[in-house]
Amino acid sequence: GAVAGARVGGRGPAPTGAAVRRLLRRSPLSVLALGAALLLLACTKSRPASVDAGADAKAPAAPAVDVRLTLRVQTPVLDEAEDDARSLQSLEAGFVVWVMKSLGERTWRGDGQAAPRSGELLEARRSKEDGAIYVFAQDLGPRTSAPPLDALCRGLDERCAAGLRVIALSPTSWLGYVPCAGPSCPVALLDGAGPVRHLLLDGLTRLDVPSTAAALLETRWVRAPTWTGATVQVLGVPSLQKHGELTFDELHLDGGVQRRRLGRWSVDGGALVVAGTEASVDVATGRTRNEQPFSESLALPRSAAPTPQ
């Protein structure tokens, strides 16, 4: 036991051959102790130096986050880095874009809605888990502070921090949402030093901010296996109070007749406008009847609603 103990502590001479033979004659327990001591010594000598120095090693610095805001009311977002790429949609001014890398100088022909572009093309994301999009640097502002995701997502599930798309309403106010096809898609608003406000909507696909006092949220819903549609809700900012909604897309099978509304929505003169065609279709014959255009509008809030106390 004395020999083994000396070696565990790293002190004393190495056991001689005679000492080992004496231990073998005395007790099998001494043999076990000696074996354990020698094994520990071997492991200690062969341990990599990086393990011993782990506490002193410095972790590599995290790369700087390149966060920018869209500048233009209609910022084209491309689906690929090609001159004939499609524009997926246009972002309003103030959307947060996480820049991943520069692709150098590129030219884009335009798509009839957005003008051609020529200049530095950037690969970016709209949230941490979103797929890549492509935007031109000329449509973005300079680097800015990252949005306060922890504060916006406090109290929400793990989908929020990973999937939150954010709009900067002001240097200290942020509005974010997580698009999802299922229930309880989060919406979060942080206005200055005030408390964060949350709202949960089903089937949230899009959020736009046409003014400082209003937010438009597009949702797609299923009320029954034969009844589906899409609606735009108008919310006040920063209260997140609902000011109404308009349905622009709807299919409803009632008996042998399918009632159909197919349209689009836009903002015109301070109002939400939905327009398209409505019709009834005989399921048995496929004949369309009573087809006619429709147009509906809903005034947007002109000023921020009072904050509830």
Number of C-alpha atoms within 10 A of each C-alpha: 13 10 20 21 14 15 18 17 10 11 10 13 9 12 13 9 8 9 11 14 11 11 16 15 10 10 10 11 12 19 18 13 16 23 13 14 19 14 12 13 15 11 10 11 9 8 10 10 9 10 10 10 10 10 8 9 10 8 7 6 6 6 6 6 13 16 21 22 22 25 18 17 14 15 21 26 20 23 16 16 18 13 15 13 16 17 20 13 14 15 19 19 22 21 25 25 25 21 21 15 11 15 13 10 12 15 16 19 15 17 13 8 11 15 10 13 18 14 13 15 22 23 21 23 20 19 19 13 13 13 11 17 21 23 26 25 20 16 19 21 16 12 14 13 12 14 20 14 17 11 14 25 25 14 11 15 10 10 15 24 20 15 19 24 27 27 24 19 21 12 11 12 17 24 27 25 27 24 24 19 13 12 12 15 20 23 26 25 26 22 18 12 8 9 11 17 16 19 13 15 20 17 19 26 17 16 24 16 22 19 17 15 19 26 24 20 20 22 22 21 17 14 9 9 8 11 15 15 18 22 19 25 17 25 22 23 24 23 17 21 17 13 15 13 17 18 21 24 22 20 18 18 18 11 8 11 16 20 19 19 23 19 18 14 20 12 15 12 8 15 16 21 19 22 19 16 16 20 16 20 18 15 14 8 8 11 10 15 12 10 13 11 13 14 14 14 17 16 15 23 19 13 13 15 16 11 10 6 3
